Amino acid sequence: MLRMTLVAVVAGMALAPTPSAAKAAPAAAWAQEPAPSSGLASFLPPAPAGWESYGAPEVTENLNGMEPTVSHGYHKIGGPAFMSIVITRPSPEDLADEYSALQLGPHPIATHMVTSLEKVGDRDAYLIHNTAGGDAGYVMMMKVGRVSVGINGADASTKAEIVALAASMDLEALAKY
């Protein structure tokens, strides 16, 4: 299931609806909703400066054995850029399989997709970049303890914005989840 998610993201699909597909809603609107029983939504970072949250986080407590998953989107104020984040706690086997499949450098088949190793604090993160131009974007995959974090950015989202969103999370607490 996770491999399919990565393939979908690498193929250019967003992890959450774009602002044009989802009406912007202030962060306070979703913050008042009851927290899911897993508590995973509490690890979602706030919108960065110059960005706003849109829509409510999507929470799935158990989807075909992929336990719990939460996703949320952010839209750049006054611009087309968006970022979305997915946090999930897959089975240990799926987590290991997902990260063992990542290779640094150009993808062997889709050579315009290039993976580099980045640092988010003291943690390694894989940043996949579409170098083909057009709707080029970034996808970050980061393992934090038993949790997988994926961040997708497109339409003028920058590498620095993706890394900063990941760094704004409480990674130490997430690693203990």
N, C-alpha and C positions, 0 to 999 in steps of 0.2 A: 504494500500500500504506500509506504513512504517513497519507494523508488518511483512509483507512478506519479506521486506529487512532485518530485524533483524533475522528472521528465516533462510534466506539464508546465512547470515554471520555466525550465530551460527553453521550452518551445515558445515561450513568450506569453503564456497565459498568466494573468494576475492571480494572486492568492486571495484577493478580496475584490469586490466590485469597485470599479473606478468611480470617481466622484460624479461623472455624468450618468452612471447607472444607479447611484445611491444618493439620495438627498442628504446634504450635509446636516449633521446634528451636533450640537455642542456636547463636549465631553461630559458635562454635568448631567445630561439626559441619561446616559447609560450608567453613570456612576451610582445613580439612585436605584438601579435594578438590583434585586437580591443576588448575592454572589452564588455561583454554582457550588455544589458540594465539594468539588475537588479543590477549589481555591486557586486554580491555575490562572484565572483571569486577574488575580491580584498582582501578577508579575508583568502585566502589560505596561509598557512605559507610557508616560504622558506624552502628549503631542509636543514635538520640539518647538522652539521659538520660531515663529513665522509659519507654523503649520497648525492645522486643526484636525481633531478626530472627526470621523464621519460615521454615522450609523452606530448601532450597538455592537459590542463584541459578539461574535458567533461562538457558542460554546457547545461542544459535544462531549458528553461524559464517557461514551463508549461507542465507537464506530467500528464494527467488525474486528474487535480485539485491539483497536488502536485507542488506548485509553488516554486520559482525557485530552481534548484538543481545544484550543481557543485561538481565534483569529480576530484581527482588528485592522482598520485602515486609517490612513492619515493623508490629508490633502494639503498641498502648499497654497497658502492664502495668496490669491491674485495670480496664480500660475497653473499650468497643467500638470505639474509633477504630483505623483502620489507614491506612497509606500504602504505596504501591508506587511503584517507580521503574523506568523503562525507559531504557536508554542504547543508542543505535544510531548507526551510521555509514552513512547511506543514500547513494545516488548524489548528486552535486552538483545534478542537475536535480530530484530528489525533495525534497532539502533546501530548495532555493529555493522550490519549489512549495508545500511545506507551510507555510512561514512567510509567504508572500505571501497566503495564504488567510485569515490571522488578521486580524480587524477589531476595533478598540477599541469599547467600548460594547455595547449589547444586540445579540444575534444577530438578523439580519433576519427569521428565521422563528420561532425559539425565543427569544422576547424575555426569558424568565426566565434565559437563559444570558448573562452579562455578562462581557466581557473587559476587563481593565485591564492597564496596563504597570507592572511592578514592577522594582525594582533588586535584583540579587543581586550584592553587591560592586559592581563597575563595569559589570556586564553587564545588558542588558535581558532580561526574562522576561515572557512573557504568562501572566496568571493568569485562568483562566476559572472563574467562580463561578455555581453554581446558586442563584438567589435564590428559588426556588419553595417552599422549606421542605421538611419531611419529611426525606428522605435527602440533604439539600443537601450539597454538597462542593465541592472545588476541584480544578482540573487546572492544572498549571504546564507550560508549554512553553518551553524555552530552547535557543537555538543557541549551541554552544561550539565555535568553529572549524568543522570538518567534521562535528561530532557533534551529535546532537539528544538532549536530555534531557527526559523527560516524567515528572512526578510527580503521582500521583493521591492524594487524601486524602478520606476520607468518615467518616461516623459520628462526628462530633465532632472530627475533625482541624481544626486552625485554619489560617488564612492564615499566621500567624507560624511554625507548625510546618513548613509546606510550604517557606516561604522559608528557614528555618534548615536544613532537610535539604539543600536545594540549595547553600546557602552552605558546608556542611560538606565538600563535595567539593573535590578539588584541581583547580580549574577551569583554572589556568594549565597544568598538565601535560596535562589533558584537551584543551585547545585545541591542543596540539602533536601529538595522536594522529593 
